[in-house]
Each structure stands twice: as structure tokens, then as C-alpha cells.
């Protein structure tokens, strides 16, 4: 998991993988005020952006998710969002909903060693497939959030000889 802010991207950009660079460059250079909720291609089906509008919820009301095929980059446009995070280590509890290939997600209730990370507008969070995460949380009252989630096929990171 990597957390950053668009204001520091030019300095941090050199340390990122070219695939992550492409995604975050897209996030920073796109005028999302012109785009409504929906899915937008960046690199075909291997990298795309989902513009989302949601209302944050309490931790008890939101399941955590874990992917196998895609990395996520959550980028907050408006509002205040907390994301729960935990590294997939050791044995996990049984999922509330088992892995579904079409959604690339297994859903969990309780997850061990969950850390809560608060995002404010301009912040991004890169989540690896082994990162369990619980997006859309509030630590206060529910509130409106506008965000973009870039989905990146893990195959784009594979090195070929």
C-alpha cells in the first residue's frame, strides 16, 4: 500500500513503477468535473477509471474487499473518506462473500490488524492485490464523497524475459 498527495507527485513520481505513473498522471491531469459517474478507459480493459459518488458509512456497515487480478488506486476528489487497510498475512477469517471472478473480489467482515487511513481531497492510495481494504468509511457522520478508483490489471506489472 502506498499513500500520497497530488501536491507531492512530481517529487515522488520517479520512485513509482511506470504503470503506476501512467495511472496517477491520468488522475492528476484529468478534469473530473467534466465526467459523471461511470467507467472510463485508460488502457483498454487492463487499466480503467471508475468515477464514483457515495455516502460514507460506519465500519460495521461496510465490508472489506480483497482482489486477486487488479490493483486499485483510490483518488479522493471531494469529501472526507477513511479506508481500512490490512496486509494479507497468515490465515484470514472466512469471507462473508467468497471470491467472485467477475467482480475480482472476496468480501470480509472482520479483518485482522486493520489500520484506518483518512483521505482528504487530492490524496491517493495504491492498493496491491494482497492488501485487504475497506473503502467508503467515515469516522464521524456519514458524508458525500466523490472519488475515482483506477483498476490496473496485475499482468501489466509482470516482467517478460
C-alpha positions as CSV (number, residue, x, y, z in Angstrom):
1,X,0.0,0.0,0.0
2,X,1.2,3.5,-0.9
3,X,-0.4,6.7,0.2
4,X,0.4,10.1,-1.3
5,X,-1.0,13.5,-2.3
6,X,-1.1,15.1,-5.8
7,X,0.9,18.1,-4.4
8,X,3.9,15.8,-3.9
9,X,3.6,13.7,-7.0
10,X,6.2,15.4,-9.1
11,X,8.8,14.6,-6.4
12,X,7.6,11.0,-5.8
13,X,6.9,10.2,-9.4
14,X,10.5,9.0,-10.0
15,X,10.1,6.2,-7.5
16,X,6.9,4.8,-8.9
17,X,6.6,1.9,-11.4
18,X,5.8,3.1,-15.0
19,X,2.3,1.6,-14.8
20,X,1.5,3.5,-11.5
21,X,3.0,6.6,-13.1
22,X,0.6,6.3,-16.0
23,X,-2.4,5.9,-13.7
24,X,-1.5,8.7,-11.3
25,X,-0.6,11.1,-14.2
26,X,-4.1,10.4,-15.6
27,X,-5.7,11.1,-12.2
28,X,-3.8,14.4,-11.8
29,X,-4.3,15.6,-15.4
30,X,-7.9,14.8,-15.9
31,X,-10.7,17.4,-15.2
32,X,-13.2,15.1,-13.4
33,X,-15.7,18.0,-13.1
34,X,-16.4,17.2,-16.7
35,X,-17.1,13.5,-16.1
36,X,-20.1,11.9,-14.4
37,X,-20.1,8.6,-12.5
38,X,-19.1,5.7,-14.7
39,X,-16.2,3.8,-16.2
40,X,-13.6,5.4,-18.4
41,X,-10.8,3.5,-20.3
42,X,-7.2,4.4,-19.8
43,X,-5.6,1.4,-21.4
44,X,-8.4,-0.8,-22.6
45,X,-9.7,-3.4,-20.1
46,X,-6.3,-3.5,-18.4
47,X,-6.5,-0.1,-16.9
48,X,-9.6,2.0,-16.4
49,X,-11.1,4.6,-14.1
50,X,-14.3,4.4,-12.2
51,X,-15.8,7.8,-11.2
52,X,-17.9,7.2,-8.1
53,X,-20.2,9.2,-5.8
54,X,-21.1,7.6,-2.5
55,X,-22.1,8.3,1.1
56,X,-19.6,7.1,3.7
57,X,-20.7,4.6,6.3
58,X,-19.5,3.2,9.6
59,X,-17.1,0.3,9.7
60,X,-19.9,-2.0,10.8
61,X,-21.9,-1.3,7.7
62,X,-19.1,-1.7,5.1
63,X,-17.4,-5.0,4.1
64,X,-13.7,-5.2,3.4
65,X,-12.6,-6.4,0.0
66,X,-9.6,-8.2,-1.4
67,X,-8.7,-8.6,-5.1
68,X,-6.6,-11.2,-7.0
69,X,-6.3,-9.7,-10.5
70,X,-6.4,-6.0,-10.1
71,X,-4.5,-3.3,-8.2
72,X,-6.6,-0.3,-7.1
73,X,-5.7,3.3,-6.9
74,X,-8.3,5.3,-4.8
75,X,-8.2,9.0,-5.5
76,X,-10.3,11.4,-3.5
77,X,-11.9,14.3,-5.3
78,X,-14.4,15.7,-2.8
79,X,-15.4,14.8,0.8
80,X,-13.6,13.0,3.6
81,X,-13.1,9.3,3.4
82,X,-11.4,6.7,5.6
83,X,-10.2,3.5,4.2
84,X,-9.4,0.5,6.4
85,X,-6.3,-1.5,5.3
86,X,-4.6,-4.7,6.3
87,X,-1.9,-6.8,4.6
88,X,-3.0,-10.3,3.8
89,X,-0.8,-12.3,6.2
90,X,-1.3,-15.7,7.6
91,X,-4.8,-17.2,7.8
92,X,-7.7,-15.0,7.0
93,X,-11.2,-15.3,8.5
94,X,-13.8,-16.9,6.3
95,X,-15.1,-14.4,3.8
96,X,-18.6,-13.0,4.2
97,X,-18.8,-13.4,0.4
98,X,-16.4,-15.8,-1.4
99,X,-14.2,-14.6,-4.3
100,X,-16.2,-13.8,-7.5
101,X,-14.1,-13.7,-10.7
102,X,-16.5,-11.3,-12.4
103,X,-16.1,-8.8,-9.5
104,X,-12.5,-9.7,-8.7
105,X,-13.3,-9.6,-5.0
106,X,-13.8,-11.6,-1.9
107,X,-15.6,-9.6,0.9
108,X,-14.8,-9.8,4.6
109,X,-16.4,-8.6,7.8
110,X,-13.7,-8.6,10.4
111,X,-10.1,-8.4,9.2
112,X,-7.0,-8.8,11.4
113,X,-4.8,-5.8,12.2
114,X,-6.9,-3.3,10.3
115,X,-5.5,0.2,10.2
116,X,-7.7,3.2,9.4
117,X,-6.3,5.8,7.0
118,X,-8.0,9.1,6.4
119,X,-8.0,10.6,2.9
120,X,-8.7,14.2,2.0
121,X,-9.2,15.6,-1.5
122,X,-6.0,15.2,-3.6
123,X,-4.8,12.1,-1.8
124,X,-4.4,8.8,-3.4
125,X,-3.9,5.2,-2.1
126,X,-2.3,2.5,-4.2
127,X,-3.6,-0.9,-3.1
128,X,-1.9,-4.2,-4.1
129,X,-3.9,-7.4,-4.7
130,X,-2.7,-8.7,-1.3
131,X,-4.0,-5.6,0.5
132,X,-7.4,-6.1,2.1
133,X,-9.2,-2.8,2.2
134,X,-12.5,-1.3,3.4
135,X,-13.3,1.8,1.4
136,X,-16.0,4.3,2.0
137,X,-15.8,4.7,5.7
138,X,-16.5,7.6,8.0
139,X,-15.1,8.2,11.4
140,X,-17.7,10.9,12.1
141,X,-21.1,11.4,10.5
142,X,-21.9,9.9,7.0
143,X,-21.0,12.3,4.2
144,X,-20.9,12.6,0.5
145,X,-17.7,11.5,-1.3
146,X,-16.7,11.9,-4.9
147,X,-13.7,9.7,-5.9
148,X,-12.0,7.9,-8.7
149,X,-10.8,4.3,-8.5
150,X,-8.3,3.2,-11.1
151,X,-8.2,-0.5,-11.7
152,X,-4.9,-1.9,-13.0
153,X,-4.6,-5.5,-14.3
154,X,-1.7,-7.1,-12.3
155,X,-0.4,-8.6,-15.5
156,X,0.8,-5.1,-16.6
157,X,3.5,-5.4,-13.8
158,X,4.9,-8.7,-15.0
159,X,8.4,-8.7,-16.4
160,X,8.9,-10.7,-19.6
161,X,12.3,-12.1,-20.4
